[in-house]
């Protein structure tokens, strides 16, 4: 009888101790979530973060704040994510710059691309298009190559920063076409358009959401798409590969990451909610109209993708002799 009383008393004392752990696990999220975009506002990464962030806020019942932290080809923003507490309240947008090229291009990267992050979901892939200012006076890739060969280093092109997807796409193109051009990096490709529209730089590879409004207005000319096949939305624009550079292909992508060592239950919750947000009809319409393709992957699939993209970027940087600006 005494033993039973003691056991009952012990269980009664233990129960309150167990409750806070259970309540904590069930309560996530119980405060605002921050999504760090490592580029300036107005670009595709910003659009993705804000569209998904709004839906996450509605689904999870917490405020989701998007914070733009541009600079150093995304390293400033990515570093802030890597050094945040791994509690699920600080997320970041990963890109080919932050999570592929930087590791090979820069010696002073302040984070470890593999070990300092938790991949959550590869959100979208983004086809790219080669655009030109009319003052360049070329209408297709063959004319561009001929002009570049006639004046080595005489053509300036813009990108969203050294090691960005725009930069690597152009360096890969220049290497395969055997031409030389001058790189002018910006803090995000959206920042380049003042100079691009003014003709101070005359060429750029960029993703469709940022480039197409200026193409549709007639202010910039579409020379070719960087995908392996023509895009259904641009059936009359040829690929780079069919325009004189066989085998050429380049694309961009963006996904969600958190700091390393995030709890498995928090990671699972975030992946579930982000994938659900990406599959929401309203979000799909917004993103597909902007010119990106929904992926919505698992954490493991995104981790594999990052490693593969790091290897691909390293090869381009080595073969094309890409140097940091």
PyMOL commands that set and color helices and strands:
alter all, ss='L'
color gray80, all
select helices_A, chain A and resi 2-27+44-60+72-82+97-105+134-136+141-150+165-177+189-198+208-216+232-234+241-243+264-278+281-290+299-320
alter helices_A, ss='H'
color red, helices_A
select strands_A, chain A and resi 33-37+64-68+90-95+117-133+156-159+182-185+203-207+220-225+251-259+292-294
alter strands_A, ss='S'
color yellow, strands_A
deselect
rebuild
show_as cartoon
